[in-house]
Amino acid sequence: MGKTVYKGILKTWKDDRGFGFILPDNGDKDVFMHISSLKAMARRPSRGDVVYYELAKDVGGKFKAVNTRIEGVEIIEKPAKAIKAWLWLSALILALASAAVAAYFM
């Protein structure tokens, strides 16, 4: 069974503090949203954005938005971990080769 995705409007947003509140389309109480609930969005949220989210309970038992995305905003694909590993490995090999060449000519 999949998780329920809700829709709402970002009613308030405090960008300097990284949180705000969503006014759900279904008329329920406002839902807390933290910047960490947005993954790989091309921009930060702003007041009035239409957002899609799932609900979870925080430590105090209150509902909060999780797995949030902003309507119409591109999701930035992160490179796969294998690609990152190859980049690090390439940098390491280049550094070792440079050190070897420098040591040879000294």
GUSEVEX-406786 format. One line per field, with one value per residue (C-alpha): x negated, y negated, z negated; residue in one letter; residue number from 1. Coordinates in steps of 0.1 Angstrom, whole numbers, plus 5000, padded with zeros to 4 digits. Example, Ala and Ser with C-alpha at 12.3 -4.5 7.8 and 13.67 -1.06 7.14 Angstrom:
<rs>
x c(4877;4863)
y c(5045;5011)
z c(4922;4929)
resn c(a;s)
resi c(1;2)
</rs>
This chain:
<rs>
x c(5000;4986;4983;5009;4997;5014;5016;5016;5003;4973;4991;4960;4923;4894;4864;4839;4851;4859;4895;4931;4966;4988;5025;5039;5064;5086;5092;5073;5050;5019;4989;4954;4928;4890;4865;4851;4883;4875;4850;4832;4854;4840;4849;4860;4897;4915;4949;4977;4960;4982;4967;4972;4962;4967;4975;4954;4955;4927;4913;4940;4968;4976;4980;4953;4947;4921;4910;4922;4919;4929;4953;4936;4901;4875;4860;4822;4809;4779;4751;4751;4727;4707;4700;4689;4666;4650;4645;4627;4606;4596;4586;4566;4548;4540;4526;4504;4492;4483;4465;4445;4435;4425;4404;4387;4375;4362)
y c(5000;4966;4935;4908;4877;4844;4811;4776;4741;4728;4703;4690;4694;4681;4686;4675;4702;4729;4736;4727;4739;4755;4748;4782;4783;4805;4778;4796;4778;4762;4786;4778;4780;4779;4773;4808;4823;4810;4831;4821;4791;4766;4737;4729;4726;4694;4683;4692;4723;4753;4783;4820;4839;4869;4867;4881;4875;4856;4865;4845;4863;4834;4839;4826;4827;4851;4860;4826;4813;4779;4780;4769;4769;4791;4820;4820;4854;4863;4883;4919;4930;4951;4919;4901;4929;4928;4890;4895;4924;4903;4874;4897;4913;4878;4866;4897;4894;4857;4866;4893;4870;4842;4867;4880;4846;4835)
z c(5000;5011;4989;4993;5011;5000;5018;5003;5005;4986;4964;4946;4952;4931;4954;4929;4905;4931;4922;4928;4928;4955;4958;4969;4998;4978;4951;4923;4898;4911;4915;4905;4932;4927;4956;4950;4963;4998;5016;5048;5057;5082;5059;5023;5015;5013;4999;5022;5037;5044;5027;5026;4994;4972;4935;4906;4869;4852;4817;4800;4819;4842;4880;4903;4941;4954;4990;5001;5036;5052;5081;5114;5099;5115;5095;5097;5103;5082;5097;5089;5061;5086;5106;5075;5066;5101;5098;5064;5078;5108;5086;5064;5094;5108;5075;5071;5107;5101;5069;5087;5116;5091;5071;5103;5114;5080)
resn c(m;g;k;t;v;y;k;g;i;l;k;t;w;k;d;d;r;g;f;g;f;i;l;p;d;n;g;d;k;d;v;f;m;h;i;s;s;l;k;a;m;a;r;r;p;s;r;g;d;v;v;y;y;e;l;a;k;d;v;g;g;k;f;k;a;v;n;t;r;i;e;g;v;e;i;i;e;k;p;a;k;a;i;k;a;w;l;w;l;s;a;l;i;l;a;l;a;s;a;a;v;a;a;y;f;m)
resi c(1;2;3;4;5;6;7;8;9;10;11;12;13;14;15;16;17;18;19;20;21;22;23;24;25;26;27;28;29;30;31;32;33;34;35;36;37;38;39;40;41;42;43;44;45;46;47;48;49;50;51;52;53;54;55;56;57;58;59;60;61;62;63;64;65;66;67;68;69;70;71;72;73;74;75;76;77;78;79;80;81;82;83;84;85;86;87;88;89;90;91;92;93;94;95;96;97;98;99;100;101;102;103;104;105;106)
</rs>
